[in-house]
Amino acid sequence: MRILATDDNESWAASLLVRLMRLLGLLLLAVLLAYWLGFVVYTIKNLITGGPHAVLAWYEHLDTGNRYSASSEGLGFPQWSAAKFVLRQGILLGVTVGLWFGVRPRQIGLKP
């Protein structure tokens, strides 16, 4: 029984690892695209039904959820910051755009 050469095993394993990482990137891209679709749809829906105040209330809910935070004043809802929310959304958008241009279906052997 012949054992495969070490170089062949390493190149096969590396190729498999690269494909799995690209597939993971593609799955993350799909989740982020679904997030952005929901974000845009609910922003438009809240803008139409409740105006800018409803949009801001939804953004605050999206950012803080039902989390309680401990502070020197005790337990309570965290202070919402629009600047932090925009920063977080910008980071998510940057990751989404990076994945959009970095991971393509053809790169992992899938045909679009």
Summary of the structure (lengths in Angstrom):
residues: 112
radius of gyration: 21.8
end to end distance: 40.7
largest distance: 73.5
contacts: 235
relative contact order: 0.12
helix: 75%
strand: 5%
